[in-house]
Amino acid sequence: MTDAPTPDAAQPADTAQPSPAVDAAGPAARKPRRAVLLSLFAGFAVFAYVFDQLTKLWVTATMTEGERIPVLPPLLHWYYIRNSGAAFSIGENVTWVFTIIMAAVSVAILLQLRKLGSAWWALALGLLLGGALGNLTDRLFREPSFAMGHVVDFIQLPNFAIFNIADSAVVSSVVIICLLTLRGIGLDGSRLGKRQDGETARPAALDKGRKHNV
Protein backbone atom coordinates (compact mmCIF):
# COMPACT_ATOMS: atom_id res chain seq x y z
CA MET A 1 0.00 0.00 0.00
CA THR A 2 1.52 3.26 -1.11
CA ASP A 3 1.58 6.10 1.36
CA ALA A 4 -0.09 9.31 0.28
CA PRO A 5 2.45 11.95 -0.77
CA THR A 6 3.18 14.49 1.92
CA PRO A 7 3.24 18.18 1.02
CA ASP A 8 6.67 19.71 0.60
CA ALA A 9 7.68 21.43 3.84
CA ALA A 10 9.30 24.22 1.85
CA GLN A 11 6.17 24.86 -0.11
CA PRO A 12 3.96 27.51 1.55
CA ALA A 13 0.55 26.43 2.58
CA ASP A 14 -2.29 27.65 0.44
CA THR A 15 -3.65 30.92 1.64
CA ALA A 16 -7.10 30.45 3.06
CA GLN A 17 -9.61 32.04 0.75
CA PRO A 18 -12.99 33.12 2.06
CA SER A 19 -15.77 31.13 0.57
CA PRO A 20 -18.30 32.86 -1.68
CA ALA A 21 -20.92 32.14 0.98
CA VAL A 22 -18.95 34.14 3.55
CA ASP A 23 -18.40 37.01 1.11
CA ALA A 24 -22.05 37.03 0.26
CA ALA A 25 -22.95 37.11 3.95
CA GLY A 26 -20.83 40.21 4.56
CA PRO A 27 -23.15 42.87 3.11
CA ALA A 28 -26.15 40.90 4.35
CA ALA A 29 -24.76 40.96 7.88
CA ARG A 30 -24.38 44.72 7.72
CA LYS A 31 -27.92 45.33 6.51
CA PRO A 32 -29.61 44.43 9.81
CA ARG A 33 -27.40 46.93 11.65
CA ARG A 34 -28.28 49.69 9.22
CA ALA A 35 -31.93 48.68 9.40
CA VAL A 36 -31.75 48.91 13.21
CA LEU A 37 -30.19 52.38 13.06
CA LEU A 38 -32.81 53.63 10.62
CA SER A 39 -35.53 52.13 12.81
CA LEU A 40 -34.10 53.92 15.85
CA PHE A 41 -33.96 57.18 13.92
CA ALA A 42 -37.54 56.81 12.70
CA GLY A 43 -38.75 55.77 16.15
CA PHE A 44 -37.27 58.78 17.92
CA ALA A 45 -38.51 61.13 15.19
CA VAL A 46 -42.05 59.76 15.37
CA PHE A 47 -42.02 59.80 19.17
CA ALA A 48 -40.90 63.46 19.34
CA TYR A 49 -43.37 64.53 16.66
CA VAL A 50 -46.40 62.66 18.02
CA PHE A 51 -45.68 63.63 21.63
CA ASP A 52 -45.38 67.28 20.59
CA GLN A 53 -48.59 67.31 18.56
CA LEU A 54 -50.64 65.45 21.18
CA THR A 55 -49.60 67.85 23.94
CA LYS A 56 -50.45 70.83 21.73
CA LEU A 57 -53.86 69.36 20.95
CA TRP A 58 -54.43 68.83 24.68
CA VAL A 59 -53.44 72.42 25.48
CA THR A 60 -55.60 74.00 22.78
CA ALA A 61 -58.57 71.80 23.77
CA THR A 62 -58.42 72.34 27.53
CA MET A 63 -56.93 75.82 27.97
CA THR A 64 -57.63 79.29 26.70
CA GLU A 65 -54.84 81.42 25.29
CA GLY A 66 -53.10 83.30 28.10
CA GLU A 67 -54.28 80.87 30.79
CA ARG A 68 -51.69 79.83 33.37
CA ILE A 69 -51.99 76.64 35.44
CA PRO A 70 -49.59 75.75 38.30
CA VAL A 71 -48.16 72.24 38.04
CA LEU A 72 -45.17 72.17 40.39
CA PRO A 73 -45.13 75.72 41.73
CA PRO A 74 -42.98 77.68 41.66
CA LEU A 75 -40.87 75.56 39.29
CA LEU A 76 -43.33 74.52 36.59
CA HIS A 77 -46.48 76.03 35.11
CA TRP A 78 -48.55 75.44 32.00
CA TYR A 79 -48.89 78.81 30.28
CA TYR A 80 -50.65 78.72 26.90
CA ILE A 81 -49.37 81.23 24.37
CA ARG A 82 -48.98 81.26 20.59
CA ASN A 83 -45.53 82.15 19.33
CA SER A 84 -44.86 83.67 15.91
CA GLY A 85 -41.09 83.42 16.36
CA ALA A 86 -38.63 80.56 16.54
CA ALA A 87 -37.86 78.26 19.45
CA PHE A 88 -38.20 79.94 22.85
CA SER A 89 -39.98 82.96 21.25
CA ILE A 90 -36.87 84.14 19.38
CA GLY A 91 -37.34 86.22 16.24
CA GLU A 92 -41.02 87.07 16.24
CA ASN A 93 -42.70 88.72 13.22
CA VAL A 94 -40.54 86.82 10.71
CA THR A 95 -42.50 83.59 10.78
CA TRP A 96 -42.04 82.73 7.10
CA VAL A 97 -38.25 82.72 7.51
CA PHE A 98 -38.40 80.06 10.21
CA THR A 99 -40.84 78.03 8.13
CA ILE A 100 -38.29 77.88 5.31
CA ILE A 101 -35.43 77.14 7.72
CA MET A 102 -37.27 74.24 9.40
CA ALA A 103 -38.22 72.76 6.04
CA ALA A 104 -34.60 72.99 4.87
CA VAL A 105 -33.33 71.42 8.11
CA SER A 106 -35.75 68.52 7.72
CA VAL A 107 -34.58 67.83 4.17
CA ALA A 108 -30.91 68.11 5.19
CA ILE A 109 -31.41 65.55 7.98
CA LEU A 110 -32.95 63.05 5.57
CA LEU A 111 -30.07 63.51 3.14
CA GLN A 112 -27.56 62.63 5.89
CA LEU A 113 -29.16 59.27 6.64
CA ARG A 114 -27.06 57.49 4.03
CA LYS A 115 -24.01 58.12 6.28
CA LEU A 116 -25.68 57.04 9.52
CA GLY A 117 -23.62 54.50 11.46
CA SER A 118 -24.15 55.36 15.14
CA ALA A 119 -27.06 54.75 17.50
CA TRP A 120 -26.36 58.03 19.32
CA TRP A 121 -26.47 59.93 16.03
CA ALA A 122 -29.72 58.13 15.21
CA LEU A 123 -31.12 59.42 18.50
CA ALA A 124 -29.89 62.97 17.91
CA LEU A 125 -31.10 63.21 14.31
CA GLY A 126 -34.41 61.57 15.16
CA LEU A 127 -35.14 64.07 17.91
CA LEU A 128 -34.02 66.93 15.67
CA LEU A 129 -36.28 65.87 12.82
CA GLY A 130 -39.25 65.20 15.09
CA GLY A 131 -38.89 68.59 16.78
CA ALA A 132 -38.43 70.44 13.51
CA LEU A 133 -41.48 68.76 11.96
CA GLY A 134 -43.53 69.41 15.09
CA ASN A 135 -43.07 73.17 14.91
CA LEU A 136 -43.17 73.13 11.10
CA THR A 137 -46.64 71.58 11.28
CA ASP A 138 -47.79 74.52 13.40
CA ARG A 139 -46.24 76.99 10.93
CA LEU A 140 -48.01 75.39 8.01
CA PHE A 141 -51.46 74.63 9.37
CA ARG A 142 -52.24 76.84 12.35
CA GLU A 143 -53.64 80.35 12.34
CA PRO A 144 -53.32 82.97 11.02
CA SER A 145 -52.45 81.50 7.60
CA PHE A 146 -50.57 78.79 5.74
CA ALA A 147 -46.79 78.95 6.36
CA MET A 148 -47.40 81.84 8.77
CA GLY A 149 -48.97 79.89 11.63
CA HIS A 150 -48.10 80.55 15.25
CA VAL A 151 -46.53 77.78 17.31
CA VAL A 152 -48.27 76.61 20.50
CA ASP A 153 -46.02 77.03 23.56
CA PHE A 154 -47.08 76.08 27.06
CA ILE A 155 -44.16 74.97 29.30
CA GLN A 156 -43.01 77.72 31.65
CA LEU A 157 -40.01 77.57 33.98
CA PRO A 158 -38.81 80.34 36.31
CA ASN A 159 -36.85 83.09 34.53
CA PHE A 160 -36.98 81.18 31.26
CA ALA A 161 -38.77 81.42 27.93
CA ILE A 162 -42.01 79.52 27.36
CA PHE A 163 -41.48 76.51 25.10
CA ASN A 164 -42.97 73.19 23.97
CA ILE A 165 -42.00 69.54 23.45
CA ALA A 166 -40.64 70.18 19.96
CA ASP A 167 -38.30 72.86 21.31
CA SER A 168 -37.12 70.43 24.00
CA ALA A 169 -36.43 67.75 21.38
CA VAL A 170 -34.43 70.17 19.23
CA VAL A 171 -32.33 71.41 22.16
CA SER A 172 -31.73 67.85 23.39
CA SER A 173 -30.54 66.81 19.94
CA VAL A 174 -28.16 69.78 19.74
CA VAL A 175 -26.68 68.86 23.13
CA ILE A 176 -26.16 65.25 22.03
CA ILE A 177 -24.56 66.35 18.74
CA CYS A 178 -22.18 68.67 20.62
CA LEU A 179 -21.16 65.84 22.97
CA LEU A 180 -20.62 63.45 20.06
CA THR A 181 -18.52 66.05 18.27
CA LEU A 182 -16.41 66.70 21.37
CA ARG A 183 -15.80 62.98 21.76
CA GLY A 184 -14.82 62.73 18.11
CA ILE A 185 -17.62 60.37 17.07
CA GLY A 186 -18.54 60.88 13.43
CA LEU A 187 -21.94 60.43 11.84
CA ASP A 188 -20.85 57.04 10.51
CA GLY A 189 -19.85 55.92 14.01
CA SER A 190 -16.09 56.13 13.44
CA ARG A 191 -13.70 57.90 15.77
CA LEU A 192 -12.34 61.04 14.16
CA GLY A 193 -8.55 61.26 14.15
CA LYS A 194 -8.09 57.49 14.40
CA ARG A 195 -7.28 54.96 11.77
CA GLN A 196 -9.51 52.04 11.02
CA ASP A 197 -7.09 49.72 12.82
CA GLY A 198 -7.62 51.71 16.02
CA GLU A 199 -4.18 53.37 15.99
CA THR A 200 -4.20 57.10 16.54
CA ALA A 201 -3.11 58.90 13.42
CA ARG A 202 0.08 60.95 13.85
CA PRO A 203 0.93 64.02 11.83
CA ALA A 204 3.31 63.29 8.96
CA ALA A 205 5.82 65.79 10.33
CA LEU A 206 6.24 63.74 13.50
CA ASP A 207 6.93 60.55 11.55
CA LYS A 208 9.45 62.39 9.39
CA GLY A 209 11.19 63.76 12.48
CA ARG A 210 11.44 60.30 14.01
CA LYS A 211 13.15 58.97 10.87
CA HIS A 212 15.79 61.74 10.99
CA ASN A 213 16.46 61.03 14.65
CA VAL A 214 17.07 57.38 13.91
Secondary structure, 3 states (H helix, E strand, C coil): CCCCCCCCCCCCCCCCCCCHHHHHHHHHHHHHHHHHHHHHHHHHHHHHHHHHHHHHHHHHHHCCCCCEEEEECCCEEEEEEEECCCHHHCCCCCHHHHHHHHHHHHHHHHHHHHHCCCHHHHHHHHHHHHHHHHHHHHHHHCCCCCCCCCEEEEEECCCCCCECHHHHHHHHHHHHHHHHHHCCECCCCCECCECCCCCECCCHHHHHHHHHHC
